Amino acid sequence: MLHSFAPIQSPRARVLILGSMPGAASLAAARYYAHPQNRFWPIMGALIGAGPELEYPQRIEALRAAGIALWDVLAQCEREGSLDSAIRDDTAVANDFAGFFADHPHVATVLFNGAKAEASFRRFVLKPLARPDLTLLRLPSTSPANASQRYEAKLSAWREALRAAGVAVREA
């Protein structure tokens, strides 16, 4: 059984970015988005200054300073390898979102890092959560498995979503 990480959070968070479950490289490193080909940190670097050139704790602080929380939909699951498509939904257990949102009342936007994160949230979390006020938006996955979309297109989509959520982002 795989277990995800604690959320990266701040009392000032207005945006929650959700993945599905950390991949093997992230689990081994005990860090979000640790696979060297994952585009999450380069995108965050371009948009809010939380790039891979910074040490991991500095990246986390940059997220917090921007009002961004980071977590995964699933607390645990079984999966062979790292692909989201290999997650066994019959073993999936969602994180405690009722508790998270109670502790973070300013979070108004949830951005999903890919289709599996969105599908898992809608399946395991949304109905019991009953938060019709949340803005939910699926973004292109930053995973290396999503190689069909160019980096520039991903960056543009993430920039637009963060800007719409009220995050001060760097211009192109």
Backbone as a chain_set.jsonl record, in Angstrom:
{"seq": "MLHSFAPIQSPRARVLILGSMPGAASLAAARYYAHPQNRFWPIMGALIGAGPELEYPQRIEALRAAGIALWDVLAQCEREGSLDSAIRDDTAVANDFAGFFADHPHVATVLFNGAKAEASFRRFVLKPLARPDLTLLRLPSTSPANASQRYEAKLSAWREALRAAGVAVREA", "coords": {"N": [[0.852, -1.183, 0.0], [0.61, 2.164, -0.892], [1.414, 5.375, 0.455], [0.53, 8.775, 0.684], [1.881, 12.138, 1.03], [1.97, 14.579, 3.73], [0.047, 17.609, 3.518], [1.338, 20.533, 1.863], [1.015, 23.554, 3.214], [-0.604, 26.647, 4.158], [-1.873, 29.157, 6.314], [-2.75, 31.285, 4.829], [-3.44, 30.322, 2.364], [-5.043, 30.335, -0.779], [-5.412, 28.861, -2.968], [-5.527, 25.479, -3.91], [-3.508, 23.002, -5.08], [-3.835, 19.905, -6.538], [-2.519, 16.684, -6.892], [-2.723, 13.216, -7.851], [-1.544, 10.828, -6.586], [1.668, 10.526, -5.184], [4.376, 9.741, -7.403], [6.754, 7.036, -7.97], [9.422, 8.079, -7.854], [9.03, 10.421, -6.399], [7.989, 9.381, -3.996], [10.228, 7.915, -3.145], [12.061, 9.978, -2.732], [10.716, 11.449, -0.869], [9.415, 13.839, -1.472], [7.384, 16.242, -3.094], [6.722, 15.955, -6.557], [9.249, 14.922, -7.558], [10.401, 13.567, -9.708], [12.782, 13.908, -12.255], [11.966, 14.661, -14.844], [9.456, 15.693, -14.518], [7.377, 18.452, -14.981], [6.4, 20.199, -13.075], [7.863, 21.772, -11.081], [9.57, 23.384, -12.772], [7.52, 24.864, -14.07], [6.303, 26.139, -11.853], [8.49, 27.629, -11.119], [8.783, 29.415, -13.29], [6.41, 30.811, -12.993], [5.98, 31.64, -10.28], [8.422, 31.8, -9.061], [9.354, 29.491, -7.822], [11.278, 27.521, -8.599], [13.199, 24.631, -9.845], [15.862, 25.222, -9.41], [16.087, 26.174, -6.895], [16.554, 25.115, -3.494], [14.625, 22.441, -2.096], [13.111, 23.136, 0.357], [13.012, 25.933, 0.012], [11.501, 26.18, -2.287], [9.057, 25.275, -1.354], [8.457, 27.26, 0.499], [8.148, 29.416, -1.259], [5.812, 28.627, -2.614], [3.988, 28.735, -0.456], [4.174, 31.481, 0.178], [2.992, 32.534, -2.081], [0.386, 31.89, -1.683], [-0.436, 29.303, -2.17], [-1.426, 25.996, -1.672], [-0.457, 22.549, -1.521], [-1.166, 19.223, -2.36], [-2.25, 15.771, -2.401], [-4.942, 13.93, -3.842], [-5.413, 11.33, -2.983], [-4.895, 9.504, -0.007], [-3.934, 7.002, 0.356], [-3.229, 4.074, -1.625], [-3.144, 1.239, -3.865], [-0.767, 0.565, -6.357], [0.948, -0.355, -9.234], [4.094, 0.588, -10.257], [4.39, 3.971, -11.469], [2.383, 5.223, -12.891], [-0.678, 7.012, -13.159], [-2.829, 5.689, -14.272], [-2.502, 3.145, -13.35], [-3.372, 3.084, -10.771], [-5.245, 1.438, -8.374], [-8.511, 1.767, -7.992], [-10.215, 0.469, -6.236], [-8.746, 0.24, -3.962], [-8.263, 2.739, -3.126], [-8.062, 5.47, -0.898], [-9.258, 8.493, 0.174], [-7.713, 11.639, 1.087], [-8.2, 13.71, 4.061], [-10.291, 15.917, 3.325], [-12.407, 17.438, 4.308], [-11.482, 18.212, 6.822], [-9.191, 19.615, 5.977], [-10.275, 21.786, 4.457], [-11.783, 23.001, 6.457], [-9.75, 23.963, 8.054], [-8.576, 25.722, 6.318], [-10.089, 28.123, 5.311], [-9.969, 30.084, 3.337], [-9.325, 28.982, 0.927], [-10.401, 28.875, -2.259], [-10.182, 27.915, -4.763], [-9.516, 24.987, -6.536], [-7.034, 23.336, -8.179], [-6.432, 20.847, -10.452], [-3.83, 18.652, -11.063], [-3.822, 17.199, -13.677], [-5.893, 14.59, -15.2], [-6.534, 12.267, -13.661], [-6.314, 13.098, -11.0], [-8.428, 14.935, -10.881], [-10.628, 13.234, -11.485], [-10.498, 11.405, -9.358], [-10.924, 13.1, -7.169], [-13.513, 14.016, -7.704], [-14.865, 11.586, -7.566], [-14.304, 10.444, -4.99], [-14.355, 12.501, -3.104], [-15.816, 14.964, -3.596], [-18.77, 14.86, -3.453], [-19.353, 14.046, -0.686], [-18.096, 16.208, 0.487], [-19.471, 18.56, -0.228], [-19.161, 21.336, -1.217], [-20.151, 23.684, -2.955], [-19.191, 26.175, -3.588], [-16.566, 26.099, -4.387], [-14.155, 26.645, -6.92], [-13.335, 24.508, -9.434], [-10.799, 23.178, -11.399], [-9.366, 21.417, -13.993], [-6.058, 20.957, -15.009], [-3.427, 20.671, -17.494], [-1.535, 17.759, -17.034], [1.579, 17.76, -15.347], [3.245, 15.68, -15.468], [5.817, 13.478, -16.748], [4.65, 11.484, -18.235], [2.683, 12.702, -19.653], [3.424, 13.541, -22.343], [2.437, 14.419, -24.708], [1.641, 17.019, -24.817], [3.059, 20.171, -25.282], [5.576, 21.896, -23.37], [5.291, 24.73, -23.327], [2.566, 25.08, -23.8], [1.476, 23.858, -21.544], [2.554, 25.54, -19.568], [1.299, 27.978, -20.225], [-1.428, 27.352, -19.74], [-1.358, 26.806, -16.967], [-0.454, 29.308, -16.06], [-2.628, 30.99, -16.747], [-4.674, 29.844, -15.174], [-3.718, 30.15, -12.519], [-3.515, 32.928, -12.395], [-6.225, 33.632, -12.75], [-7.164, 32.678, -10.348], [-6.258, 34.514, -8.606], [-3.576, 34.598, -7.925], [-0.452, 36.152, -7.839], [1.338, 36.148, -10.649], [4.309, 35.713, -12.605], [4.962, 37.393, -15.651], [5.126, 36.302, -19.078]], "CA": [[0.0, 0.0, 0.0], [1.347, 3.424, -0.969], [0.864, 6.457, 1.283], [0.941, 10.096, 0.208], [2.536, 13.051, 1.969], [1.174, 15.633, 4.368], [-0.074, 18.752, 2.609], [2.086, 21.771, 2.013], [-0.123, 24.425, 3.483], [-0.408, 27.938, 4.797], [-3.17, 29.74, 6.679], [-3.108, 32.279, 3.802], [-3.67, 29.656, 1.074], [-6.274, 30.609, -1.524], [-5.437, 27.888, -4.06], [-5.036, 24.141, -3.585], [-3.139, 22.2, -6.243], [-3.933, 18.491, -6.181], [-2.15, 15.554, -7.722], [-3.472, 12.016, -7.47], [-0.712, 10.094, -5.626], [3.063, 10.701, -5.625], [5.008, 8.671, -8.165], [7.823, 6.301, -7.298], [10.562, 8.96, -7.576], [8.637, 11.321, -5.304], [7.911, 8.6, -2.762], [11.593, 7.588, -2.731], [12.709, 11.208, -2.273], [9.843, 12.073, 0.127], [9.209, 15.214, -1.934], [6.442, 16.387, -4.197], [7.185, 16.151, -7.929], [10.693, 14.707, -7.546], [10.905, 13.001, -10.964], [13.496, 14.995, -12.947], [11.268, 15.107, -16.052], [8.171, 16.31, -14.2], [7.462, 19.889, -15.285], [5.749, 21.012, -12.044], [8.737, 22.794, -10.503], [9.901, 24.411, -13.769], [6.361, 25.745, -14.262], [6.19, 26.996, -10.669], [9.61, 28.569, -11.178], [8.458, 30.451, -14.266], [5.228, 31.582, -12.606], [6.037, 32.268, -8.94], [9.78, 31.783, -8.535], [9.594, 28.275, -7.033], [11.852, 26.615, -9.576], [14.079, 23.546, -9.403], [17.175, 25.735, -9.017], [16.025, 26.404, -5.452], [16.455, 23.947, -2.62], [13.22, 22.069, -1.896], [12.422, 23.973, 1.355], [12.777, 27.27, -0.541], [10.371, 26.06, -3.222], [7.85, 25.163, -0.527], [8.181, 28.603, 1.044], [7.635, 30.242, -2.358], [4.404, 28.25, -2.781], [3.231, 29.296, 0.671], [4.132, 32.939, 0.033], [2.069, 32.843, -3.181], [-0.977, 31.5, -1.306], [-0.72, 28.017, -2.799], [-1.26, 24.755, -0.922], [-0.172, 21.437, -2.423], [-1.502, 17.959, -1.723], [-2.745, 14.754, -3.322], [-6.302, 13.511, -3.53], [-5.428, 10.047, -2.287], [-4.028, 9.273, 1.152], [-3.295, 5.709, 0.123], [-3.761, 3.233, -2.692], [-2.21, 0.284, -4.435], [-0.437, 0.906, -7.737], [2.216, -0.871, -9.753], [4.787, 1.651, -10.977], [4.069, 5.363, -11.146], [1.325, 5.784, -13.724], [-2.009, 7.184, -12.57], [-3.729, 4.678, -14.811], [-2.29, 1.89, -12.622], [-3.966, 3.172, -9.432], [-6.411, 0.569, -8.189], [-9.533, 2.554, -7.304], [-10.825, -0.302, -5.15], [-7.887, 0.357, -2.776], [-8.027, 4.171, -2.911], [-8.632, 6.155, 0.266], [-9.01, 9.927, 0.007], [-7.25, 12.432, 2.21], [-9.253, 14.358, 4.849], [-10.54, 17.241, 2.773], [-13.292, 18.201, 5.2], [-10.582, 18.819, 7.797], [-8.33, 20.587, 5.3], [-11.017, 23.006, 4.134], [-12.143, 23.656, 7.72], [-8.551, 24.666, 8.511], [-8.145, 26.653, 5.268], [-11.345, 28.66, 4.781], [-9.764, 31.016, 2.223], [-9.124, 28.253, -0.322], [-11.599, 28.966, -3.093], [-9.895, 27.314, -6.062], [-8.781, 23.724, -6.556], [-6.47, 23.061, -9.489], [-6.049, 19.447, -10.544], [-2.682, 18.391, -11.917], [-4.142, 16.061, -14.522], [-7.237, 14.005, -15.224], [-6.764, 11.297, -12.578], [-6.556, 13.86, -9.771], [-9.799, 15.444, -10.943], [-11.577, 12.116, -11.411], [-10.469, 10.859, -7.992], [-11.569, 14.083, -6.287], [-14.965, 13.984, -7.964], [-15.412, 10.291, -7.156], [-14.126, 10.109, -3.574], [-14.343, 13.647, -2.187], [-16.7, 16.097, -3.857], [-20.137, 14.738, -2.929], [-19.402, 14.176, 0.768], [-17.574, 17.512, 0.903], [-20.563, 19.519, -0.411], [-18.634, 22.705, -1.285], [-20.461, 24.194, -4.29], [-18.523, 27.447, -3.797], [-15.209, 25.894, -4.889], [-13.853, 26.609, -8.342], [-12.562, 23.304, -9.727], [-10.28, 23.274, -12.752], [-8.327, 20.456, -14.368], [-4.988, 21.496, -15.824], [-2.614, 19.617, -18.099], [-0.614, 17.113, -16.107], [2.999, 18.094, -15.49], [3.95, 14.405, -15.473], [6.471, 13.098, -17.998], [3.752, 10.606, -18.992], [1.875, 13.581, -20.502], [4.39, 14.103, -23.29], [1.762, 14.854, -25.927], [1.439, 18.467, -24.773], [4.319, 20.896, -25.151], [5.801, 22.652, -22.137], [4.757, 26.084, -23.456], [1.112, 25.005, -23.658], [1.214, 23.605, -20.128], [2.881, 26.769, -18.843], [0.244, 28.95, -20.506], [-2.645, 26.942, -19.025], [-1.126, 27.001, -15.537], [-0.403, 30.756, -15.815], [-3.993, 31.511, -16.822], [-5.447, 29.354, -14.023], [-3.249, 30.797, -11.287], [-3.907, 34.331, -12.479], [-7.665, 33.706, -12.505], [-7.384, 32.385, -8.932], [-5.773, 35.638, -7.809], [-2.16, 34.459, -7.586], [0.424, 37.052, -8.594], [2.255, 35.344, -11.452], [5.233, 36.418, -13.488], [4.55, 37.425, -17.06], [5.993, 35.53, -19.996]], "C": [[0.893, 1.24, 0.0], [0.636, 4.48, -0.137], [1.403, 7.791, 0.785], [1.542, 10.916, 1.345], [1.514, 13.945, 2.662], [1.077, 16.803, 3.386], [0.981, 19.809, 2.893], [1.003, 22.826, 2.134], [0.307, 25.712, 4.16], [-1.78, 28.459, 5.195], [-3.663, 30.75, 5.634], [-3.436, 31.645, 2.454], [-5.044, 30.014, 0.519], [-6.494, 29.585, -2.625], [-4.88, 26.575, -3.526], [-4.764, 23.414, -4.893], [-3.111, 20.742, -5.798], [-3.403, 17.586, -7.283], [-2.995, 14.377, -7.29], [-2.772, 11.285, -6.325], [0.723, 10.275, -6.095], [3.568, 9.48, -6.381], [6.165, 8.061, -7.394], [9.012, 7.191, -6.948], [10.249, 9.906, -6.425], [8.559, 10.587, -3.978], [9.31, 8.275, -2.244], [12.312, 8.805, -2.154], [11.954, 11.886, -1.136], [9.645, 13.559, -0.169], [8.188, 15.211, -3.066], [7.185, 16.613, -5.51], [8.707, 16.028, -8.063], [11.242, 14.118, -8.849], [11.564, 14.113, -11.776], [12.819, 15.476, -14.225], [9.879, 15.694, -15.77], [8.329, 17.822, -14.35], [6.858, 20.776, -14.204], [6.662, 22.133, -11.532], [9.232, 23.795, -11.542], [8.741, 25.379, -14.032], [6.191, 26.673, -13.069], [7.334, 28.009, -10.612], [9.308, 29.723, -12.114], [7.344, 31.365, -13.772], [5.349, 32.296, -11.269], [7.426, 32.23, -8.312], [10.108, 30.586, -7.671], [10.204, 27.196, -7.918], [12.822, 25.605, -9.02], [15.483, 24.005, -9.042], [17.242, 26.044, -7.519], [16.073, 25.08, -4.707], [14.972, 23.695, -2.346], [12.527, 22.923, -0.821], [12.144, 25.395, 0.858], [11.615, 27.254, -1.536], [9.053, 26.031, -2.449], [7.471, 26.527, 0.035], [7.648, 29.539, -0.037], [6.174, 29.91, -2.653], [3.556, 28.889, -1.69], [3.086, 30.809, 0.541], [3.16, 33.372, -1.062], [0.622, 32.488, -2.851], [-1.413, 30.177, -1.9], [-0.453, 26.878, -1.817], [-1.116, 23.622, -1.941], [-0.446, 20.138, -1.682], [-1.849, 16.953, -2.811], [-4.143, 14.345, -2.897], [-6.284, 12.268, -2.648], [-4.437, 10.014, -1.126], [-3.266, 7.97, 0.977], [-3.991, 4.98, -1.023], [-2.724, 2.178, -3.029], [-2.027, 0.651, -5.899], [0.892, 0.244, -8.076], [2.857, 0.248, -10.555], [4.313, 3.02, -10.548], [2.886, 5.938, -11.897], [-0.002, 5.88, -12.977], [-2.97, 6.108, -13.041], [-3.594, 3.336, -14.094], [-2.844, 1.933, -11.199], [-5.198, 2.279, -9.377], [-7.435, 1.334, -7.348], [-10.175, 1.798, -6.153], [-9.982, -0.265, -3.874], [-7.691, 1.819, -2.368], [-8.776, 4.684, -1.689], [-8.257, 7.626, 0.131], [-8.449, 10.55, 1.28], [-8.437, 13.127, 2.887], [-9.476, 15.79, 4.359], [-11.498, 18.067, 3.622], [-12.443, 18.916, 6.249], [-9.705, 19.885, 7.172], [-9.085, 21.89, 5.044], [-11.514, 23.722, 5.387], [-10.965, 24.479, 8.245], [-8.081, 25.74, 7.537], [-9.369, 27.288, 4.595], [-11.18, 29.607, 3.589], [-9.508, 30.309, 0.9], [-10.438, 28.241, -1.088], [-11.426, 28.268, -4.432], [-9.082, 26.04, -5.87], [-8.345, 23.48, -7.993], [-5.962, 21.627, -9.495], [-4.892, 19.295, -11.517], [-2.954, 17.094, -12.677], [-5.518, 15.473, -14.285], [-7.508, 13.071, -14.054], [-7.02, 12.014, -11.26], [-7.989, 14.385, -9.749], [-10.813, 14.321, -10.77], [-11.639, 11.538, -10.001], [-11.158, 11.805, -7.017], [-13.088, 14.035, -6.468], [-15.582, 12.677, -7.466], [-15.407, 10.11, -5.635], [-14.344, 11.267, -2.606], [-15.511, 14.594, -2.378], [-18.083, 15.968, -3.237], [-20.185, 14.793, -1.408], [-18.939, 15.542, 1.26], [-18.645, 18.586, 0.828], [-20.071, 20.956, -0.316], [-18.903, 23.28, -2.674], [-19.767, 25.519, -4.606], [-17.109, 27.305, -4.359], [-15.158, 25.981, -6.408], [-12.929, 25.422, -8.564], [-12.112, 23.365, -11.181], [-9.181, 22.242, -12.97], [-7.344, 21.132, -15.308], [-4.205, 20.356, -16.465], [-1.626, 19.056, -17.081], [0.817, 17.529, -16.409], [3.863, 16.841, -15.566], [4.67, 14.16, -16.795], [5.625, 12.137, -18.838], [2.85, 11.411, -19.929], [2.799, 14.306, -21.488], [3.731, 14.637, -24.553], [1.556, 16.37, -25.964], [2.766, 19.163, -24.503], [4.365, 21.697, -23.852], [5.146, 24.032, -22.205], [3.242, 26.101, -23.289], [0.725, 24.742, -22.207], [1.434, 24.874, -19.315], [1.781, 27.809, -19.017], [-1.038, 28.616, -19.74], [-2.503, 27.173, -17.521], [-1.086, 28.495, -15.197], [-1.814, 31.335, -15.759], [-4.81, 31.102, -15.588], [-5.013, 30.03, -12.725], [-3.635, 32.276, -11.273], [-5.395, 34.495, -12.173], [-8.007, 33.46, -11.032], [-6.834, 33.488, -8.028], [-4.32, 35.531, -7.362], [-1.364, 35.419, -8.457], [1.457, 36.206, -9.324], [3.142, 36.251, -12.288], [4.7, 36.369, -14.906], [5.561, 36.671, -17.899], [7.201, 36.339, -20.423]], "O": [[1.821, 1.344, 0.802], [-0.59, 4.481, -0.035], [2.594, 7.919, 0.498], [1.687, 10.438, 2.47], [0.362, 14.051, 2.241], [1.937, 16.961, 2.519], [1.451, 19.955, 4.022], [0.167, 22.968, 1.242], [1.425, 25.839, 4.661], [-2.756, 28.226, 4.481], [-4.858, 31.036, 5.564], [-3.688, 32.366, 1.488], [-6.052, 30.0, 1.225], [-7.597, 29.445, -3.152], [-3.894, 26.557, -2.789], [-5.664, 23.228, -5.713], [-2.456, 20.388, -4.818], [-3.784, 17.706, -8.448], [-3.886, 14.522, -6.453], [-3.328, 11.139, -5.237], [0.984, 10.188, -7.295], [3.236, 8.341, -6.051], [6.509, 8.513, -6.302], [9.561, 7.072, -5.853], [11.102, 10.162, -5.575], [9.006, 11.1, -2.952], [9.557, 8.351, -1.041], [13.081, 8.682, -1.201], [12.483, 12.799, -0.502], [9.696, 14.408, 0.72], [8.144, 14.292, -3.883], [8.155, 17.368, -5.564], [9.367, 16.913, -8.608], [12.452, 14.17, -9.07], [10.957, 15.166, -11.968], [13.072, 16.6, -14.656], [9.201, 16.142, -16.694], [9.316, 18.395, -13.889], [6.8, 21.992, -14.382], [6.28, 23.303, -11.546], [9.311, 24.981, -11.225], [8.96, 26.579, -14.197], [5.958, 27.869, -13.247], [7.158, 29.12, -10.111], [9.549, 30.881, -11.774], [7.328, 32.554, -14.09], [4.882, 33.425, -11.124], [7.586, 32.593, -7.147], [11.038, 30.642, -6.866], [9.694, 26.078, -7.975], [13.229, 25.697, -7.861], [16.23, 23.248, -8.423], [18.327, 26.161, -6.951], [15.673, 24.045, -5.24], [14.165, 24.624, -2.362], [11.423, 23.404, -1.077], [11.142, 25.997, 1.245], [10.84, 28.208, -1.611], [8.073, 26.668, -2.833], [6.297, 26.898, 0.044], [6.784, 30.37, 0.241], [5.379, 30.812, -2.915], [2.531, 29.51, -1.972], [2.006, 31.355, 0.767], [2.572, 34.45, -0.982], [-0.276, 32.754, -3.651], [-2.603, 29.943, -2.114], [0.615, 26.807, -1.209], [-1.59, 23.723, -3.073], [-0.027, 19.959, -0.538], [-1.752, 17.254, -4.0], [-4.482, 14.41, -1.716], [-7.045, 12.167, -1.686], [-3.291, 10.444, -1.255], [-2.113, 7.845, 1.389], [-5.154, 5.227, -1.341], [-1.589, 2.212, -2.552], [-2.981, 0.999, -6.595], [1.838, 0.285, -7.29], [2.221, 0.804, -11.451], [3.886, 3.215, -9.41], [2.427, 7.034, -11.575], [-0.398, 4.96, -12.261], [-3.831, 5.667, -12.28], [-4.471, 2.481, -14.213], [-2.794, 0.928, -10.49], [-6.08, 2.361, -10.232], [-7.248, 1.524, -6.147], [-10.634, 2.413, -5.19], [-10.446, -0.69, -2.816], [-7.024, 2.101, -1.373], [-9.949, 4.379, -1.476], [-7.082, 7.964, -0.01], [-8.674, 10.064, 2.388], [-9.545, 13.132, 2.351], [-8.922, 16.743, 4.907], [-11.394, 19.294, 3.641], [-12.664, 20.094, 6.53], [-9.494, 20.944, 7.764], [-8.595, 22.97, 5.373], [-11.652, 24.946, 5.373], [-11.155, 25.556, 8.81], [-7.263, 26.584, 7.902], [-9.645, 27.009, 3.428], [-12.157, 29.902, 2.901], [-9.474, 30.957, -0.147], [-11.44, 27.683, -0.641], [-12.398, 28.05, -5.155], [-8.092, 26.02, -5.139], [-9.169, 23.424, -8.906], [-5.158, 21.24, -8.647], [-4.964, 19.755, -12.657], [-2.396, 16.042, -12.366], [-6.207, 15.802, -13.32], [-8.61, 13.082, -13.506], [-7.863, 11.576, -10.478], [-8.679, 14.294, -8.733], [-11.756, 14.449, -9.989], [-12.72, 11.216, -9.508], [-11.894, 11.362, -6.136], [-13.841, 14.016, -5.494], [-16.717, 12.677, -6.989], [-16.403, 9.67, -5.06], [-14.501, 11.041, -1.406], [-16.14, 14.991, -1.397], [-18.53, 16.889, -2.554], [-21.005, 15.537, -0.87], [-19.346, 15.985, 2.333], [-18.73, 19.436, 1.714], [-20.506, 21.71, 0.555], [-17.987, 23.359, -3.493], [-19.75, 25.946, -5.761], [-16.512, 28.3, -4.769], [-16.028, 25.447, -7.097], [-11.863, 25.337, -7.954], [-12.922, 23.575, -12.084], [-8.197, 22.196, -12.233], [-7.734, 21.79, -16.272], [-4.305, 19.209, -16.031], [-0.968, 19.805, -16.36], [1.217, 17.638, -17.568], [5.082, 16.935, -15.712], [4.194, 14.584, -17.848], [5.867, 11.995, -20.036], [2.313, 10.864, -20.893], [2.928, 15.529, -21.455], [4.401, 15.247, -25.385], [1.322, 16.937, -27.031], [3.504, 18.779, -23.595], [3.338, 22.114, -23.316], [4.512, 24.46, -21.24], [2.693, 27.033, -22.702], [-0.231, 25.325, -21.697], [0.607, 25.238, -18.479], [1.378, 28.452, -18.047], [-1.662, 29.503, -19.157], [-3.423, 27.678, -16.877], [-1.62, 28.91, -14.169], [-2.153, 32.078, -14.837], [-5.547, 31.914, -15.027], [-5.854, 30.437, -11.924], [-4.037, 32.803, -10.236], [-5.782, 35.392, -11.424], [-9.01, 33.966, -10.528], [-6.941, 33.393, -6.805], [-3.881, 36.298, -6.506], [-1.575, 35.49, -9.668], [2.341, 35.618, -8.702], [2.785, 37.379, -12.628], [4.058, 35.397, -15.302], [6.695, 36.435, -17.483], [8.032, 35.851, -21.189]]}, "num_chains": 1, "name": "protein.A"}
